[in-house]
């Protein structure tokens, strides 16, 4: 009996025993990461699946409030987050390559005359931002310094944070929304609101990443696998195919 059991395990156990379930968490941030289980879960999720599933692993992607996603991944409850800057979680383990480029832009109602002309120009506007998002070294200090001033900073959080910010903007409860240009553009186009909102200036584009928990023993291994996997997808042309599904091009 033991011989047959060992043979059975040798034939069938090896194919499933080595595979890891890589848990990925983030709040919806289309087109980077979208609705879990949908036809289009976001190009970052598509890239992660292409890289890790071919290596025998499984991606478990679920939506979670960004602040919780970062903190609980930091603690080791989950394996990775997607769609963040390095300043979102500087202690995490990062691949050698980004998984996209993000440009933070300022959005106002179409009839607004305000434009972004540096941090000083923000002082006259009520700025809507998602709590715990990082916007880089230029904007983060201003947001932090004015965090308790409701006339300058209006925080939202949760899985519907972007939706709430757009509603606040259109109802004149805030004057400006700061967020990723591709994300807001994707959302506005889907709602048919592109005529009601405009871009009033942008910060410099920054690299965004899939980052791994500093508590996980395989974090460096998976970061290296993602680095080599993206290079292979780019060389084969498959990366362009993935990006095209979302109306995007390779960020390099």
N, C-alpha and C positions, 0 to 999 in steps of 0.2 A: 504493500500500500504506500509506504513512504517513497519507494522508487517512482511509482506512478505519480505521486503528488509532486515530487521534485521535477519530473519530466513535464508535467502540466504547467508548473510555474515557469520552467525554462522556456516553454513554447509561447505562453500567453502573458505571463507576468512581466516580462522584460519590456514589452511594447508600451505598457501603461505605468510601470514602476518608476521610470526615470523622468517622466513628464512632470512639470511643475505648473500649478495654476498661479498665474501672475495677476494679482488683483490690482486694478487701476481705478483710481477715483478722481473725480473733478466735477465741478458744476458745469451745466451745459454751456458750451462756448463755440457754437457753430461758426465757421466750418471746421474748426480745429477738432473739437469733440462735440458730438451732438447727442441725440436721444438714444440711450442704450436699447439694443434690440431692434432698432429701425433699419430700414434699407440703407440709409446713409448715416453711419454712426460718427462720421467725422474723419478727415483724412489722416489725422494722427493715430486714430484707432485702427484704421485700415493699414497703415504702415506697421504699427505694432503687431497686428495679427499676421501680416505677411512675413515679418521677420521671425517672430517667436514661435508661431505655429509650425513653420517649416523646420524649426529646431526641435520640434516635439513637445512644445509647451502649449498651454492654453491661456488666452487672455480673458479675464473676468472683469469687464468694464461696467461700472455702475455709477449713477449720478449721486453726487454728495455735495452739500454746501462747501464752498472752497476753503473757508477757514477750518472746518472740521476735516476736510480731505487732507490738508497740509499737516495739521497737528496729529491726526490719527495715523497718517503714514509715517510721520516723524517718529512716533512711538513704536512703529513696527506692526501695527494692526493691518495695514495694507502695504503692498509692494511699491507702488509708483503713483505719481501724479502726472498729468499732462497739461500742456498749455500755459505754463508759467515762465516767468523770467527767472534768472538765477537769483535775483534779489527777493523773490517770493520765498525761497527756501535755500539760503546759501550753504546750509550744512548738509544738504542732500548729496547723493552721488550722481554725477552727470556723465553722459557719454561725451566723446570728444567732438561730436558734431551736434548742431541744433536740429530740431525737427520742424523748423519754420522760422518765419520772420514776422514780428508784430510791430505795428506802428500805432501808438496811442494818439488819438485825435479828439478834438473838441467839437461837439455837435450842438447846434442851436436850432431854434425854429427858423424856418426859411426867411421870415421877415425881420430877424434880428440884425442889428448893425454892428454887433460886437465881434471882434476878431482876436484871436490869441496872438499876443505880441510879447511873449515872455511871461515869467511867473508873476511879475508885478501887475500885469493886466488882469489877472484872476481876482484881484482884491475887490473889484467892483461887481463880481458875479457870484451867485450861489451855485456851487459846483456839485453835481451829483456823481458819486463814485460808489463802487461796490466795496464793502468792508473787507479788509485783509488783502485786497488786490495790490500788487506792486506795479508802479508805472515808471520805475527807474530812478536814477540818482538826481535828476533835475526836479521832478514833480513830487516824489515821495516826501522830501523835507517840508515842502509847502503844505501838503495835506496833513502831515503829522503835526506841524506847528499850529494849524487851524482846526484841528480835529474837534475841539470843544466849542467852536464858534459856529453856531447854526446859520449865521448869515453868510458864511463862506463855504462850509462843507456840509453836505447832506448825504449821510450814509444809508445804503440799503444792503440787505444780505439775503441769503436763501437761494433756492434753485430758480426763482423767478425774478432775480434782482435786476437783470437787464430790462425785462418787460416793465417792471415797476419804474425804472428810471425813465424809460421812454414815455410812459404815461404821465409821469410828473413833469417832464419837459413840455409835452403837448398841452398840459393843463396849466402851464405857467407857475407851477409850484417850485421849479428850479429853472435857472437860466441857461445852464450848460451841462452836458453829460460828457464825462471823460471815459473813454473805453477804446478797445481795439477797433481800428477802422474796418477791418474785414468782418468782424463779428457784428458790429452795428449795421454795416452795409448789408450783410446777409439777412439780418432780422428785418430791416426796413423794406428791403426788396420783397421778402416773403409776405409782408403785411400791406404792401402797396402804399407805403408811406414815404417814398423817396422824395416826393415833391414837397412834403411838409417840413423836412429836416435838411439841414445843410452842414457841411464841414466848415468850421471856423478857424482852422489851424491845426497843426500836428506837431508832435515831438519827433525826435529822431527814431528811426526804426531800430528794433533790438531783436536779438535772437531769442527764440522760445524753445522749450525743451520738454522731453519726457525725463523726469528725475526720479531716482530710486531712494528708498528708505535707508537712512544711515544705520538703522538697526538691523537690516537684513544681511545675513552672511553672504548672500549671492549678489548683492547689489553691484559690485564692481564687475562681476562676471556678466551680468545682464546689460550693464552699460556698454561693455566692450562688444557684446553680441549685437546691440542696437547700432553701434558705430559701424561695424563691418557690414551689417545687414542693409543699412541705408546706402552705403557705397555700392553694394551689389544691385539694389533696386534702381539706383541712378544709372549705373552702367548698362543695365539690361533694357532701360526705357520704361520699366514698369512704374517707376516713381511718377513719371509724367502722366501715365494712364490713371493712376490713383488721383493725382491732383486735378486732372481734367474733369473728373466726376463732380467736382465742386466748383467748377469754373475758374480754377486757379492754375498757376504754373509753378514749376520748381522755384524755390525761394533763392537758390544760388545763381 
